[in-house]
């Protein structure tokens, strides 16, 4: 094993516009704030983990364009191995969001993301793999491959179908409350076959069920939400960092809550990313006791 965590997912360029109201038909309005930055759910998660000092890599695809160049440049600067990223003959992915308070409208152009391919030789170098924004066939192939080789898997399933045939092989399944209710019909955490389950709750907090069947509710942190873009990705980073360092699922989810709390207070998916020492300082500041360094 050479890499602690490999992410698999989309690579986008995010354009985020904060508006007082949404435009009417054929109307032009001015935004009160604009943010331009890199995005993609699993890529946002990997960016946090790289800043935390983990050896990380990524599997995805970008176009032969300026956006693709910026993705490579950013990842290399923060120490993410880019050996699993393909350069393809299609424009890089773009996501445009209009945000008015807690109301968000998003338009995505997947572009090169539709042409990503999993390099299983590259993936075999990982101790853990994290997936978000992937076709169901990719999820099935990767989970089976990882399970056969003792590579742990976390899955932020989003709106993708959850393949029952591999659900029990997923070590850490992350879903929000609405996604879970749609897939299972209720909020009963025993309905999922995944080893560890984390359900983020509407209004803050999370419901977690570990591999022993223990269910706990984690309280959220109160924050003034400026932009929720990337909050779930930050949460996933906290969970992953905790579990691969041997923390309890509850403590891992608490770190996830802290990272999401930081993210929603800034515009952009990666604007709140800070090194681990800064996260430790903030945890103390907000009264959150976490087992950093085994203490």
N, C-alpha and C positions, 0 to 999 in steps of 0.2 A: 504493500500500500504506500502510495506517494502523496495522495491528496486526502485531506480530512473530509471534505465535502465537495461534491460536484453537483451543480445545478443544471437542470434541463428545462428550457422554456423559451419564451419570446424575448426578443431584443427590440425595443421600440425607442423612438424619439418622442418625448412628451411635450405637447404645447398646452399649457394650462392658463385659462383666462378667467379671472374673477370679475363678475358683472353684477350690477345692481338689479338687472332684470334681463330676461331672455328676449332677443329681437323678435319682432313680428314678421310676417311674411314680407319679403323684399326689403326689410329694414336693416340699416346699418347702425350699430351702436358702438360706443367706445368702452373698452374694458377698463376697470380701475386698477388692475394689476395683471401682469403677464409673467409667466415663468416658462423657461425653455430648459429641458434637461433630459437625461437618459432615463429609460424606464424598461418595463418588462418585469412581471411579478417575481419569478425565480431569480432574475438578475438583481433585483433590489435586495432580496434576501441574502444572496451571495455577497453583495457589496458590504452589508453589515458584518457578515462573518469574516470577510477579509480584513476589515478594520479591527476586528477582535483578535487578529493574529492567527487565525486558522489557515491551513494550506487549502486553497480553494481552486476549483476549475469550473469550466462552463461548456455546455453543449447547446448550440443554437445556430442561427444563420443570419447573416447581414448581406446587404447589397454591396456592389462594387461602387460605393459612393461616399460622400463626405460623412454621412451619418455612420456608416459602417466603420470608417476610419476612427471616428470619435469613440465608438464602443471599444475598439481594440486599445486605443490610447488610454482610456479611463481604466479599463481592467488591468492593463500592464502597470499603470502607475500605482494602483493599490495592491498589486501582487496576485491578481487572479490569473491562473494559467488559461491561455486562450486556445490551446491545442485542439479543443473540440468544437470550435466555431468555424462554420463553413462560410466562404464568400461565394455568393451565387449571382446569376445574371437576372436579378429582380431588384426593385427598389427596397431599401430597408423599411422596416415597419414604422408606422407613425400612429400616435394616439393624440386626439385633440379633445380637451375637456372644457366645457363651459360650466362654471360653478357659481351658484347664487345661494349663499348660506349653506344649508345642508342638502340642497337640491343640486344634483350633478347630471349633466348630459354629456355623453362620450361618443365620439365617432372614431373607429379604428380602421386603419388600413394594414392588414397583416403582411402583405408583400413577401419579403424574403423568409419570414417566419414559417410560411407554408412549405418551404423547401428544406427545413432542417432535418437532418438525419442523425440517428444515434450511432456513434462510433463505440461499439461495445468493447473493443480493445482499450480505448481511452477510459471508458467507464469502469473497467476492471481495476483501474488504479485507485479507485475511491474506497474510503471506509464507510461513507454515507452518501446517499444520493437524495436530492430534494427536487421534486417536480411540481410545476404549476403551469397552467395554460398549455396542455398537451392533448393531442388526439387520443381517443380511448385505446387504439392499437398500440401506440407508444407506451401508454401507461402499463398495459398488460405485458408487453415484451420486456420493459425495463424492470418491473417488479419481479417477474419470474427469473430474469437473469440475475438480479441482485440477491434474491432469496436463495438461489442455488449456490451462490458464492459467499454467503454470509455477510453481504453488504446491507447495512440497515437502510430503510427507506422512509422518507417523510413525504406526504402528499397533501398539497393544498388544492383540493379538487375543484373548487369553484363551481361553474355551471356544467362541467364535463360529466358525462355518465360515470358512475362508480361501478366498475366491473366486479361483480360478486365473486367471480372465480379467483381473483387475486386479492380481494379486500383483506382476508385474514393474514396475508403475507406482509401487509403494510404495518410498519412499526409505529408510525406517528401520523394519524389522519387528522387534518385540520379543516374545519368547515365552520361557516357562520350559522346562526340559528335558523335563518330562513332556508338555507341550502339543506340543512339537516332535516327540517320538517318536510320539505318537498320530497326528499329521497326516502325518508323512513316513516312519514306520516305522523310523527310525534317527536317529542324531545327526549324520549327514553334512551339513555346512552347505552343500554345493554343490547340495542338492536344492531349496532355495528359490530362487525367481526374483527376490526382492526385491533392490534395489540394495545396501543395507547390512543385515546380519542380526546381531542380538544375542540369544544364548540364555543365560539365566541358569541356572546349574547347581545341582543339589541339593547342599547342603552348603557353598555359597558359590562365588564366582567366576563367570565368564562366558566363553562361547565367542563370538568375533566374527569375521565375515567381511565385508570391505569390498567396494566396487564393483570393485576390481581383482582380487578373488579371494583376497586375502591373508587367512589364517586365523590368529588369535592367541587364546591363552587368558589371561584376566585373573584374577589372584589376588584372592580376596575378603579382607575385613577381619574379624577375629575379634571377635565381640561377644556379650555376654550378652543373649539374646533375651527381652524382656519381653512384646512383642506385635508380631507381624509384619504387622498391618493397615497397609496403605498402603506397604509396603516396595517393592513393584514399581512403584508410582506414582512414588515418590521416585526410584527408579532411572531410570525413563523421563524424568523432569525433567532429570537429569544428562546423559543421552544427548542429549536435544534441545538443551539449552543449549550443549553442546560442538559438535555438528555445525553448528548455525546460526551459530556463531562461528568456523567454519573449522578446528576441532580435528580430529585424527585420530579414527577410530572407537574406537581403543584408549583414548586419553585421555578421550574422551567417556564410555566405559563405566566408566573408573576413577572419574570424578566421580559417575556413577550409583551405583557401589558405595559411595562415601563417604556419599551421601545416604541410601541404604538402611541403611547401618551406623548412622547417627544415628537413623533412624526406629524400628528394632526395639528400641531401648533405652528407648523411651517408650511409654505406652499411648495409642492414638489415631493416626489416619492423619496428622494435621497438627500434632501436639504438638511435633515436632522441627524444624519449619520455622524457619529463621533467615535473616537477610540474607546476601548474598554475601560481605561482608567477614568475617563470622563463619565461613563455610564455608572461606574462604581460610586463616584462622587455624588451624582444626581440621586442614586438609590438611597444613599444616606440622607440626603437633603429632604427627600419626600418620605422618609421613615420606612423604607422598604428593605427588610433584612433578607439578603440573598447569600447563598453559600459560595461566594467567590473565593478561590484559592483554598477551598476546603474549610473555611472558617464559619 
